[in-house]
Amino acid sequence: MKKSFFLSLTVAIALMTAMPTFAKKANKLTSKEQKEGWTLLFNGESFDGWRQCNSKVMATNWTIEDDAMKVLLGEGKQPGQGSGGDILYEVKKYTDFELSIDWKASDMANSGIFYYVREVPGKPIYYAAPEIQVLDNENASDNKIDSHLAGSLYDMLPADPKTVHPAGKWNTCVIKAKDGQVTITMNGTEVVSYSHWTKEWDNLVQNSKFKDFDGFTEGISKGGYIGLQDHGYPVWFRNIKIREL
């Protein structure tokens, strides 16, 4: 009898401990997060606040599926061919912030998370904005270069691929920028750290594909929009939240 009681109590405690994980709803802030100043950038039901880069409307090749925003292949496009559907959160520009975003890649998928986006007519979203890579590390065609793997500062600094879950599984990326110092965390592990507007940053640019991008040689902005990339593969995003620092 006593043994059965303690067994039942142990099971009950285990279930109670696990409940918050399963009970937490997507695209909802906890009371603790609200007190810490977090704001949702996606409510799980609409694209309010979002629009296509260099456009006044939302890109047509995005949909909402399973509480996530999902980028689709553009009409008539083949996998890997984006259709100009890069999007940004237009409500506010951010300078010092902590951004958390869940993402899930389809097989062979490629995408990216941008910050400090500076819109320039006729130029793509990545013209003058740092990119944190989103990728199916195993099967994507762009998996041959270390700094092109998921979680990396694209074409500049590589992230540890062991921190990334495979295609079809959710990942959580956190970008923290404060006074020019940036850290990138993948699934709870810090994978990249660097400093903007320093000699270190200039060297990273000069040793990357961005050395010939006017937006980078002029200097990236000290504030800008948050953006997501359409690279011609299905990718899901949810739990997009930010707090200013």
C-alpha positions in Angstrom: 0.0 0.0 0.0 2.7 2.4 1.0 4.8 1.5 -2.0 1.8 2.0 -4.3 1.2 5.5 -2.8 4.8 6.7 -3.3 4.7 5.3 -6.9 1.5 7.2 -7.6 3.0 10.4 -6.0 6.1 10.1 -8.1 4.1 9.7 -11.3 1.9 12.7 -10.4 4.9 14.9 -9.7 6.5 13.9 -13.0 3.3 14.7 -14.9 3.0 18.1 -13.2 6.6 18.9 -14.0 6.0 18.1 -17.7 2.7 19.8 -18.0 4.0 23.4 -18.7 6.0 22.1 -21.7 3.0 20.5 -23.3 0.4 23.1 -22.2 2.3 26.1 -23.5 0.5 27.3 -26.6 2.3 28.5 -29.8 2.5 32.2 -30.4 1.5 33.1 -26.8 3.5 35.0 -24.2 3.7 33.7 -20.6 3.1 36.2 -17.8 6.8 36.1 -17.1 7.7 37.0 -20.7 5.2 39.8 -20.6 6.8 41.2 -17.4 10.2 40.9 -19.1 9.0 43.1 -22.0 8.6 40.5 -24.7 6.3 41.4 -27.7 4.9 38.9 -30.2 5.6 39.7 -33.9 3.2 37.0 -35.1 -0.1 36.1 -33.6 -0.5 32.7 -35.3 -3.6 33.8 -37.1 -2.7 36.7 -39.5 0.2 38.5 -41.1 -0.6 41.7 -39.3 2.5 43.9 -39.2 4.2 42.0 -42.0 4.7 42.9 -45.6 6.9 42.1 -48.6 10.2 44.0 -48.6 10.0 47.0 -50.9 6.2 46.6 -51.2 3.1 47.9 -49.4 1.5 44.5 -49.2 2.2 41.0 -47.9 4.0 38.6 -50.3 1.5 36.2 -51.9 3.6 33.0 -51.5 3.2 32.9 -47.7 0.5 31.1 -45.8 -0.5 30.3 -42.2 -0.3 26.6 -41.4 -0.4 24.8 -38.0 0.1 28.0 -36.0 3.1 29.0 -38.1 3.8 31.3 -41.1 5.0 29.3 -44.0 6.8 30.4 -47.1 5.8 28.5 -50.3 7.2 28.0 -53.8 6.2 30.9 -56.0 3.9 30.1 -58.9 5.9 28.6 -61.7 9.0 28.4 -59.6 11.3 25.5 -59.0 12.8 24.6 -55.5 15.6 27.0 -54.8 14.1 29.8 -56.9 12.8 32.5 -54.6 10.0 34.6 -56.0 10.9 37.9 -54.3 8.8 37.0 -51.3 11.2 38.2 -48.6 9.2 39.8 -45.9 9.8 42.2 -42.9 8.0 43.3 -39.8 7.1 46.9 -40.6 5.7 48.1 -37.3 9.1 49.1 -35.8 12.8 49.2 -36.4 15.0 47.7 -33.7 18.5 48.6 -32.5 19.3 46.8 -29.2 17.0 43.7 -28.9 16.7 40.1 -28.1 14.8 38.2 -30.8 13.6 34.6 -30.4 12.1 32.6 -33.3 11.2 29.0 -33.9 11.8 27.6 -37.4 11.4 24.3 -39.2 12.9 23.4 -42.5 11.5 21.1 -45.2 13.8 18.7 -47.0 16.7 20.5 -48.7 15.3 23.9 -47.5 17.2 27.1 -47.3 16.1 30.4 -45.8 17.3 33.1 -43.4 16.5 35.5 -40.5 17.6 39.1 -41.1 18.0 42.0 -38.7 18.9 45.7 -39.2 17.1 45.5 -42.6 17.5 48.7 -44.5 15.1 48.9 -47.4 16.6 50.2 -50.6 14.4 50.5 -53.7 15.4 47.8 -56.2 17.7 46.0 -53.8 17.1 42.6 -52.1 16.5 42.3 -48.4 20.1 41.0 -47.9 21.6 44.0 -49.6 22.6 45.7 -46.3 21.4 43.3 -43.5 23.2 40.5 -41.6 21.6 37.1 -42.1 21.4 34.1 -39.7 21.2 31.0 -41.8 18.2 28.7 -41.8 19.0 25.4 -43.5 18.4 21.7 -43.8 22.0 20.9 -43.0 21.9 17.4 -44.2 20.4 17.7 -47.7 20.4 21.3 -48.7 22.7 22.1 -51.7 24.2 25.0 -49.8 25.7 22.7 -47.1 29.3 22.5 -48.3 30.6 25.7 -46.6 30.7 25.8 -42.8 29.5 29.4 -42.5 26.5 28.5 -44.7 25.1 26.0 -42.2 22.1 26.7 -40.0 22.7 29.2 -37.1 25.7 30.7 -38.8 26.3 34.4 -39.5 25.9 33.7 -43.2 29.2 33.5 -45.1 31.0 35.0 -42.2 31.0 32.9 -39.0 30.1 29.2 -38.7 27.8 27.7 -36.1 28.2 24.2 -34.7 25.9 21.9 -36.8 25.4 19.6 -33.8 23.2 22.2 -32.2 20.6 22.1 -35.1 17.7 19.7 -35.3 17.1 18.0 -38.7 14.5 18.9 -41.3 11.0 18.5 -40.1 11.9 19.3 -36.5 11.6 22.7 -34.8 14.6 24.8 -33.8 14.8 27.9 -31.7 17.1 30.7 -32.7 17.8 33.6 -30.4 19.6 36.7 -31.7 20.8 39.2 -29.0 22.2 42.5 -30.1 23.3 45.1 -27.6 25.7 48.0 -28.1 27.1 46.4 -31.2 27.8 43.0 -29.6 25.8 40.1 -31.0 25.3 36.6 -29.8 23.4 33.8 -31.7 22.0 30.9 -29.8 20.6 27.7 -31.3 18.4 25.5 -29.2 19.9 26.8 -26.0 23.6 26.8 -27.0 25.5 29.9 -28.0 27.0 29.2 -31.4 28.2 32.6 -32.7 29.5 35.9 -31.2 30.7 39.0 -32.9 30.8 42.8 -32.8 29.4 45.3 -35.3 31.2 48.5 -36.4 34.6 47.2 -35.3 37.8 46.1 -37.1 36.6 42.5 -36.5 33.4 43.2 -38.4 35.2 44.9 -41.2 37.5 41.9 -41.6 34.5 39.5 -41.6 32.9 41.5 -44.4 36.1 41.7 -46.4 36.5 37.9 -46.3 32.9 37.2 -47.4 30.8 37.6 -50.4 29.5 40.9 -49.0 32.8 42.7 -49.6 31.4 43.9 -52.9 27.9 44.8 -51.6 27.6 48.6 -51.4 25.2 48.1 -48.4 28.0 46.5 -46.4 30.9 48.6 -47.6 28.8 51.7 -46.8 28.2 50.2 -43.4 25.1 48.3 -42.0 22.5 50.3 -40.2 22.5 50.7 -36.4 18.9 49.7 -36.4 16.3 48.3 -38.8 13.6 45.9 -39.5 13.4 42.2 -38.7 13.1 40.1 -41.9 12.6 36.5 -43.2 13.7 35.1 -46.5 12.0 33.4 -49.4 14.6 31.1 -50.9 12.2 28.9 -52.8 11.7 26.2 -50.2 8.9 25.5 -47.7 10.0 26.8 -44.3 7.9 27.4 -41.2 8.3 30.2 -38.5 6.4 30.6 -35.2 6.8 32.0 -31.7 8.4 35.1 -33.1 9.0 37.4 -30.2 11.2 40.3 -29.3 12.2 42.6 -26.4 14.1 45.8 -26.5 17.3 46.0 -24.4 
